[in-house]
Amino acid sequence: MKTMKEFEPGYVFLYQSGELARRVERLEARLTKCEVCPRMCRVNRLAGVRGFCHSAYLPIVSSSCAHHGEEPALSGTSGSGTIFFGNCTMWCVYCQNYQISQDWENEQSNEVGIETLAQRMLHLQQLGCYNINLVSPTHFAPQVVRALLLAVPQGLRIPLVYNTSGYDSVDIIRELDGIVDIYLPDIRYASDDAAKRFSYTSNYVTHAQASIKEMYRQVGNLVLDDNGIAKRGLIVRHLILPNRMAGSEESLSWLADELSPAVTVSIMSQYYPAYRASRIEGIARGITPSEYEEVIELVNRLGLESGWVQEMGAAEKYRPDFDRDGHPFDSVQDRPFESAHPDISGFDPSTAK
């Protein structure tokens, strides 16, 4: 990871040049026959028609908060300014955020205007958060850019994090070039069969790999400031699933071979059988120590040089509740990324450069 002393988000330059407004027009035009995600529902969301994601035009903001449980380079000491969007383009049977990702009827009450979304961004900046962390933004990408158009002249100046499942349209990711400073995609599966079985998603691997490649082309390896806070770059998350269902060897090998061994990787051990997973063969239990160690050894063998790994007990510490008063992580007492596995060379966040 590189360091930098001075930084201004790319979206500020695009606003000043007029390009941000042009991007808004192009992105919103795609909502008339919606094609902002790979499902290509082609419904007119500007007219209020809802497709697979059960979302019309107005963004659905389920929660916004200073989140201290993200990777250390995102959360630091003041937190990542996290905006959780409701509904999702994937229907994962083990989703830990299922209360907001798949309760479409209830989530309609969380629709907000674009001005409100812009004010949420500015409020998080005022709280001292290091970034605006957009969680599951894929189906609201045009609305996010519209909100930036309002927030920039009011002083928004912190990095934009695009925190996504990886199931993205590469055409939309191209439109975000220069707007997003930090991409935070998952590489969830190495098998389309697994993606279809556990997330009701077809062609996940093709779309995720194409999108991640484009993200890496745009922002490159992670860049930190002198305090170790991320300003620009790519972080790829990989969640370990039981019984090798995530295809860790194939996915991590692809990252090392097709991107670079220097790409920043976040290995996540927080899986537990949330939502419907306890009834589904193959993923009805948490991961075992041997499954965890297997992925750690794989990271070393592939020569992946940069990133973090959650400790084995992260599943017990990281359980959001979106029905809780306050924000969904009030009960999270321990930061799940504070302890790096001792056998991973280069994965100690206290020494990452």
Steps between C-alpha positions, in 0.01 A plus 500: 500500500632842406464819702405852395502837674243706310170380361187634336223262394470450127134597504597857594696546176218343300250737663715803420544394137129432448564132433322389818175652375545324166555169679178551696303546179649188341449286808142610565412434136577135571219494756233551234557140391701399801836347424705617797571144614563176308138389537398753233135513610430783252216646705443876520610581853467872432127434464491300824511150351691249714701207367704230675636740763151626588629857479361795306684831458536630855797345684424279798727591792456252783768636730793739509765506771865529593602135467801377696496140379637543149860441394743716707590717201130588462384529862815633667408658835214724383306251293389442144195704402280210401175532306307174476269481200193281523410216264770329294580361158588164660280287722755323717343238723762570770492882482595657833314816395187310396280736705566773244612307193195278455212657691389704200155599622631639827795672335274721288447709813873585489484677164664843518540791264827570323554813712461288814760253373737790434442633852573156647837506323579847632393404852735202503783728390411739782520210747866461403461183295785429260284407203149449367456122492212400272380149590312313224483806273476316166130559434526865612819601317328776295335644812831500688664706227200736496544546879869577449400774259315664792754421772822618334407871488403469867851384588516121468871412472560149638561182296208304359503125571299269272428200723342239274427129465697498175186426299530816296464608140842588363337774289375671816839461668656675200261792553630527858859550386638800687194516729580208729828528691500162675336187364411232758351206307446144615627210300227277633513185286718321247204296375185624330322191632577603858392858427170378360441257787582736786435847352243446219751660266603389152838570338644642821859402425513665158349826625703516821830433328435753223390765749792443736745523210348833398508627858869411524570674171341817633649526850788249523652383826397648832648839591514615863565836659766551766254379767429172323157607371397392150461774241488308173524148366346155497428268794350162407309316771470123507265329745600146598201265469465148644591198290702712252177638355664838431765346275775682689788340311361588158397855596819598681714341229311708244573819695871420524530395135267745323549810716815481713635334815518860630123552487354564845288208620274479805441143617178475699419225748174648630268252325222351707177340374284811507155541348406171325843336493448278804259292289723467193740212454862600463478838675295418811796547738781744559849443365740268682855584613637269231299678228630831631861382509470361148420846361777664705751252361365566151559875538862432597552253217364742239731774625220750564682789659253747641183507705335370814344186639227470758578288801322168532243628753371784281165328440410548866594868502348626177123455502312811393141563605317755288199492733711638785455861608808703413712337234528129415847454649448648847559159657823427313760538771806369317627607162514180297814598310720601793675165529688384195592135469869466599586276207400751231801699390395852407148474643565686826298824478729671749791474258322533164652768277 
